[in-house]
Every structure is written in structure tokens, then in C-alpha cells.
Amino acid sequence: MRGSDIREVLTRLRGDDAISFAGGMPDPALLPVEAMREAHAAILGDPRLAATALQYSATAGHEPLRHWIAGHMARLGVPCDLDNVVITAGAQQALDLLARLFIAPGRRVLVQVPTYLGAVQAFDAHEPVYEGPGQMALAYAVPDFANPTGETMPEAARGKLLDAARAADAPLIEDAAYQGLRFEGQPEPSCLSLDIRREGSIDHSRVIYCGSFSKVLAPGLRLGWICAARELVRKVVLAKQAADLHVPTLSQMVMHRVAERHHATQIARSVATYVRRRDAMLRALARHMPEGVVWTRPQGGMFVWVTLPSGMDVTELLAQALEAGVAFVPGRGFFTDGSGGNTLRLSYALPSESRIETGIARLGALVSRLATPRAALSAG
Ligand SMILES: Cc1ncc(COP(=O)(O)O)c(C=O)c1O
């Protein structure tokens, strides 16, 4: 198993003036602190609710929260009921439980290249292969505003992915951690909704949708869900029972109360902030990056993916950037084939627009110098 490069980078960032484009976390200023305080007080202030909140509860999750999720999924074009939903400790636990259910050593896992490092960490514990002819155990994709590229998969590509999963008779994990954070353009149909159209019902679908409350409500509460065929959900519930019995009851009750009242406004608030930061980052990249550097233009989510001219390696750039008080995540860790040495992931979620401009200006100057070392030398 490999550790996370991201934590490593953050521990090396120095200086009071440091600017981090490294973490993929929401801006804490956007988290609904007052709503969370009110929900905790309301639940713990009511003796009947408090007794429930502090007690063991069902592995599949707090029913009212599962009900809210089923309604949310219906609004996304996925008709389903309670038996199609299980609450997990974030989307990350969903990935871990699914890896336990489906992957055996030597079986093949189909992923996007590059892909989300946390998924690879969950899968690697079960020793899959990512290349070659092995029997496919599962396919995994982040179709909306992917981590790390920020890109969105068009509907036709989603259809092809479903075809590949069907040809291999393998499940397809649809990681929708960022799906709610769309800034512009028409939403693409989820892979799950496309498969339901093909198969007639969620209970005949091979798509396992992993949702998360982390990016708009509170990553600290560790709450996400799986929405899938009831037969699959039943197996996940058994795996989860063995892992940790259930997600903390109080957290689920709090999340239910907050999601019911504030989910839509939280999405709107987050989108309004992140779109301005994305625009600031795209403007700054255009202004400060030398010719030959290219980057993605995300329609949502938190990341811009930058590719330097081939042959350049970001290892030296990262060392110099950290000295200059700027952090980013080197792209190589997101590749399952060891490539990607000239790529980097930038998150615009945390710094203000002016800090983004300052940080990208610093980074652009370093890239320019590394891209043309001779010119820089002769210029003194
Ligand atoms: C693509 C993707 N999936 C899943 C997760 C994990 O999210 P959660 O906090 O819901 O476990 C993340 C977190 O960064 C992510 O980027």
C-alpha cells in the first residue's frame, strides 16, 4: 500500500505566507456551523431523541436519513426505495467495503488514468492488477468533476463504460463525491440512471453509486452512502456490520436534520464561491504559465489538472514551490501505471481569489525558469 502524497506535501509547506493548492477539502468558512450546532442541541435537548442518538442503531443507517437520500436520488433520475440505500462512513468506506466484496488478488480493476488516489488505496489492499488480460473484478469511475483532473465524462463515454462493464459482467462503481458541485452547463445523467433506463429498474442495474455529504455539508461527520440494487446493498450491509456495526447514530440524525433544511442552500453557497475561485485560477494560469503548459477547465468540483511539456518532471518544481510557499500535489501518485511525472493537481477550493493569483504567479515563474533553464541563466 502507498501512503498519500498529499499529506506529505502539506507537512513540508513552510512560511506564514504559504498558499496551498494541495488539499481537496471544502473551505471551512462554507461549512454550516450554526445549523450543525442547532441540530446537535435539538437532538440532545430532547430526551427521546437523545436516547436514540446515543444508542446502537441499524447497520443500513438511520431510516429518516436513508429516506432523504432516496428522495435525493429520485431527484437525480434514480427511482429507488429504502432497501436500495446504505449509509457509509463517507464515500471512502463505500470504496473499501466494495473492494472487500469484489476484488481478489490478480483480478483486474478498470480505472480512469489518472484516478482518485483513495480508491486505489482501498483497492490495492486486495492486490488487483490494473493492466492486462485478467478477469475484470470491477470498473471504477468518477464521472463528474473527477479527482484529480476536474473533467466530466460525456454521456456517450458513460454509455461505453457501461458497455465495458456489461461485457465483463462486472459491477461499475460510480463515485459521485463532487456531483452536486456543478457551476455551469447541463448535468450529465448519472451512470446509474443510464443503466436503469437500459435495465428497467435499479434492482437489475450493475452500477453502484457512491454519494457523499463531505464536499458540501461536513467531511468531519464522515457520512456518505451507496445507492444500488437491493441484493448488492444487502451484501454491503453484512460487510459493514463486520467492519463497524454502523455510522455513529448522532451524526446521522444531525446530518438528516441539516440536509433536510440546508442541503440546497449549501450547494448554492459552495458553488457561488468555488466558481469565482475556479475563474481566478484559470485567469491566473493563462496569465502566468509559459507556452507549452496546458490545463483542464472544470465545470464543477475543486480541481484543475496541469500538464507541463513532456520531459519535464514536477519533483524539482515541487521542491522549489514549497520553498516559495506554494503547495500542489504531484500528479504521478494518481497514475496506476507510474506515468504522469509532468502533471500536477491544483485545488482552488481553499485560497481566496487574490491568494490564487499570487500563488499561481509564483508557480508560473518557477515553471518558466525550469522550462527554459538556459535562458534563465543567461538572463542572470
Ligand atoms: C473522488 C473522491 N471519492 C471519494 C472521496 C472520499 O470522500 P468521503 O469524505 O465521502 O469519504 C474523495 C475525497 O476526497 C474523492 O475525492
The ligand as an SDF file (V2000), in Angstrom:
LIG
                    3D

 16 16  0  0  0  0  0  0  0  0999 V2000
  -13.2830   11.1300   -5.8470 C   0  0  0  0  0  0  0  0  0  0  0  0
  -13.4400   11.0070   -4.3770 C   0  0  0  0  0  0  0  0  0  0  0  0
  -14.1290    9.9800   -3.8870 N   0  0  0  0  0  0  0  0  0  0  0  0
  -14.3060    9.8060   -2.5740 C   0  0  0  0  0  0  0  0  0  0  0  0
  -13.7400   10.6770   -1.6630 C   0  0  0  0  0  0  0  0  0  0  0  0
  -13.9380   10.4010   -0.2040 C   0  0  0  0  0  0  0  0  0  0  0  0
  -14.9860   11.1730    0.2430 O   0  0  0  0  0  0  0  0  0  0  0  0
  -15.6400   10.9610    1.6850 P   0  0  0  0  0  0  0  0  0  0  0  0
  -15.2160   12.1220    2.5200 O   0  0  0  0  0  0  0  0  0  0  0  0
  -17.1050   10.9380    1.4010 O   0  0  0  0  0  0  0  0  0  0  0  0
  -15.1580    9.6700    2.2430 O   0  0  0  0  0  0  0  0  0  0  0  0
  -12.9950   11.7640   -2.1110 C   0  0  0  0  0  0  0  0  0  0  0  0
  -12.3720   12.6880   -1.1450 C   0  0  0  0  0  0  0  0  0  0  0  0
  -11.5580   13.4890   -1.4440 O   0  0  0  0  0  0  0  0  0  0  0  0
  -12.8300   11.9170   -3.5080 C   0  0  0  0  0  0  0  0  0  0  0  0
  -12.1040   12.9290   -3.9990 O   0  0  0  0  0  0  0  0  0  0  0  0
  1  2  1  0
  2  3  1  0
  2 15  2  0
  3  4  2  0
  4  5  1  0
  5  6  1  0
  5 12  2  0
  6  7  1  0
  7  8  1  0
  8  9  2  0
  8 10  1  0
  8 11  1  0
 12 13  1  0
 12 15  1  0
 13 14  2  0
 15 16  1  0
M  END
$$$$
